[in-house]
Amino acid sequence: MAAGNSRIKPVERATNRSWDEWLVFMDGIGAKDLDHKQIALKVYYELEGAGVEPLGWWTQAVTVAYEQFIGRRIPGQRPDGTFQMSVSKSTRLGMQELMDAWTRFAAQDDFVSGLVAGDPKISGTERRITWRTKAGDGSSVIVTSEPKPNGTASIVATQIGLPGPEQNDEARANWAAAVARFLSR
């Protein structure tokens, strides 16, 4: 099963541990009987001080890879059983210019405007600008503008709280198409 889990090799590289070493650790903490948060906390303390950065991100990566390895969740599945997908593309736009263009696009695009069930909220820092709203199905939609070193930005469209893998796959296809339409303008 490890061969089919695309998360394992990056975890091994980032943590300087083989997957077999992680499995010994997980057995030692009784991870099969712990929930996601409990496993993540133990992994965090295990990695703390080991030079693994960003620590929180790799803590989650190890935990999710393990949960997928033991069959507790499938790719895209969150600890609460719902699903999350993201689509990301680089652009030639700056961070604020990208978000301004996205906001105009989202109000006019049939897919995006048809999905939105409330007024989007926009907030930001120097590290990212976020456009967020609820969808009609109760899921959350988050679109971020994230800076790249060359002064341009990436767009990342995420939908969180989808009920199953089929809806997750459908959302991924719809968002990939929406981002492609946005970038072709």
C-alpha positions as CSV (number, residue, x, y, z in Angstrom):
1,M,0.0,0.0,0.0
2,A,3.0,2.4,0.6
3,A,3.8,2.3,-3.1
4,G,0.5,3.8,-4.0
5,N,0.6,6.6,-1.5
6,S,2.1,9.7,-3.1
7,R,2.5,11.3,0.3
8,I,5.1,8.9,1.6
9,K,8.2,9.8,-0.5
10,P,7.9,13.6,0.3
11,V,7.5,12.7,4.0
12,E,10.6,10.5,4.0
13,R,12.6,13.3,2.3
14,A,11.4,16.1,4.5
15,T,11.7,14.2,7.8
16,N,14.9,12.2,7.0
17,R,13.1,9.0,8.1
18,S,12.0,6.0,6.1
19,W,8.4,5.0,6.0
20,D,9.2,1.9,8.0
21,E,10.7,4.1,10.7
22,W,7.5,6.1,10.8
23,L,5.4,2.9,11.0
24,V,7.5,1.8,14.0
25,F,6.9,5.2,15.6
26,M,3.1,5.0,14.9
27,D,2.9,1.5,16.4
28,G,4.9,2.7,19.4
29,I,2.3,5.5,20.1
30,G,-0.7,3.2,19.4
31,A,-1.7,5.5,16.5
32,K,-4.3,3.0,15.2
33,D,-6.4,3.8,18.3
34,L,-5.9,7.5,18.3
35,D,-7.8,10.2,16.4
36,H,-6.2,12.6,13.9
37,K,-5.6,15.3,16.4
38,Q,-4.0,12.9,18.9
39,I,-1.7,11.5,16.3
40,A,-0.7,14.9,15.0
41,L,0.2,16.1,18.4
42,K,2.5,13.2,19.0
43,V,4.1,13.6,15.5
44,Y,4.6,17.3,16.3
45,Y,6.4,16.6,19.5
46,E,8.5,13.9,17.7
47,L,9.5,16.3,14.9
48,E,10.0,19.4,17.1
49,G,13.6,20.4,17.2
50,A,14.5,18.1,14.3
51,G,14.9,20.9,11.8
52,V,11.8,20.0,9.8
53,E,10.2,23.2,8.4
54,P,7.4,24.2,8.3
55,L,6.8,22.0,11.3
56,G,3.0,22.2,11.4
57,W,2.7,21.4,7.7
58,W,4.9,18.3,7.9
59,T,3.2,17.2,11.1
60,Q,-0.1,17.1,9.1
61,A,1.6,15.5,6.1
62,V,3.0,12.6,8.2
63,T,-0.4,12.2,10.0
64,V,-2.5,12.2,6.8
65,A,0.0,9.8,5.0
66,Y,-0.4,7.4,7.9
67,E,-4.2,7.7,8.0
68,Q,-4.3,7.0,4.3
69,F,-1.8,4.1,4.7
70,I,-4.0,2.3,7.3
71,G,-7.1,3.0,5.2
72,R,-8.7,5.4,7.7
73,R,-9.1,8.0,4.9
74,I,-8.7,8.3,1.2
75,P,-7.0,11.1,-0.7
76,G,-8.9,14.4,-0.4
77,Q,-10.7,13.2,2.8
78,R,-10.6,15.4,5.9
79,P,-10.6,14.1,9.5
80,D,-14.4,14.8,9.7
81,G,-15.1,12.6,6.8
82,T,-15.8,15.4,4.3
83,F,-13.6,16.1,1.3
84,Q,-11.5,19.0,0.2
85,M,-9.9,19.9,-3.2
86,S,-7.7,22.6,-4.5
87,V,-6.7,23.9,-7.9
88,S,-3.6,26.1,-8.2
89,K,-2.1,28.1,-11.1
90,S,0.6,30.6,-11.5
91,T,-0.3,33.9,-13.1
92,R,1.5,37.0,-14.5
93,L,-0.5,39.3,-12.2
94,G,0.6,40.8,-8.9
95,M,-1.1,39.7,-5.7
96,Q,-3.6,42.6,-5.4
97,E,-4.2,42.8,-9.2
98,L,-5.0,39.1,-9.2
99,M,-7.6,39.4,-6.4
100,D,-9.2,42.4,-8.0
101,A,-9.5,40.6,-11.3
102,W,-10.8,37.4,-9.5
103,T,-13.5,39.4,-7.6
104,R,-14.8,40.9,-10.9
105,F,-14.6,37.5,-12.6
106,A,-16.4,35.6,-9.8
107,A,-19.3,38.0,-9.9
108,Q,-19.8,37.4,-13.7
109,D,-18.9,33.7,-14.1
110,D,-21.9,31.4,-14.2
111,F,-20.3,28.6,-12.3
112,V,-18.8,30.7,-9.5
113,S,-21.8,33.0,-9.1
114,G,-24.1,30.0,-9.2
115,L,-22.2,28.3,-6.4
116,V,-22.0,31.2,-4.0
117,A,-24.6,31.4,-1.3
118,G,-23.6,34.6,0.4
119,D,-21.5,37.7,0.0
120,P,-17.9,36.8,-0.3
121,K,-15.5,38.3,2.3
122,I,-12.0,39.4,1.3
123,S,-9.2,39.7,3.8
124,G,-5.5,39.9,3.4
125,T,-1.9,40.2,4.6
126,E,1.4,40.7,2.8
127,R,1.5,36.9,2.5
128,R,-1.9,36.3,0.8
129,I,-5.2,37.8,0.0
130,T,-8.3,35.5,0.6
131,W,-11.7,35.6,-0.9
132,R,-14.1,33.3,1.0
133,T,-17.7,32.4,1.0
134,K,-20.2,29.6,1.6
135,A,-21.6,27.5,-1.3
136,G,-25.2,26.6,-1.6
137,D,-24.4,23.0,-0.5
138,G,-22.9,24.2,2.8
139,S,-19.3,23.7,1.7
140,S,-16.8,26.5,2.0
141,V,-15.1,28.1,-0.9
142,I,-11.7,29.9,-0.5
143,V,-9.8,31.5,-3.3
144,T,-6.3,32.9,-2.4
145,S,-3.9,35.1,-4.2
146,E,-0.4,34.1,-3.0
147,P,2.8,35.9,-3.9
148,K,5.6,34.4,-5.9
149,P,9.2,35.5,-5.6
150,N,9.2,37.3,-9.0
151,G,6.4,39.7,-8.0
152,T,3.6,37.7,-9.6
153,A,1.0,35.6,-7.8
154,S,-0.6,32.2,-7.9
155,I,-4.4,31.7,-7.6
156,V,-5.5,28.8,-5.4
157,A,-9.1,27.8,-5.4
158,T,-10.2,25.4,-2.6
159,Q,-13.6,23.9,-1.8
160,I,-13.9,22.3,1.7
161,G,-16.6,20.2,3.2
162,L,-17.7,18.2,0.2
163,P,-19.7,15.1,1.1
164,G,-17.9,12.4,-1.0
165,P,-15.2,11.5,-3.4
166,E,-17.5,11.9,-6.5
167,Q,-18.5,15.4,-5.5
168,N,-14.8,16.2,-4.8
169,D,-13.8,15.0,-8.3
170,E,-16.6,17.0,-9.8
171,A,-15.7,20.1,-7.9
172,R,-12.0,19.7,-9.0
173,A,-13.1,19.6,-12.6
174,N,-15.4,22.6,-12.2
175,W,-12.8,24.7,-10.4
176,A,-10.0,23.7,-12.9
177,A,-12.3,24.9,-15.7
178,A,-13.2,28.1,-13.8
179,V,-9.6,29.0,-13.2
180,A,-8.8,28.3,-16.8
181,R,-11.6,30.7,-17.9
182,F,-10.3,33.3,-15.4
183,L,-6.7,33.0,-16.7
184,S,-7.8,33.2,-20.4
185,R,-9.4,36.6,-19.9
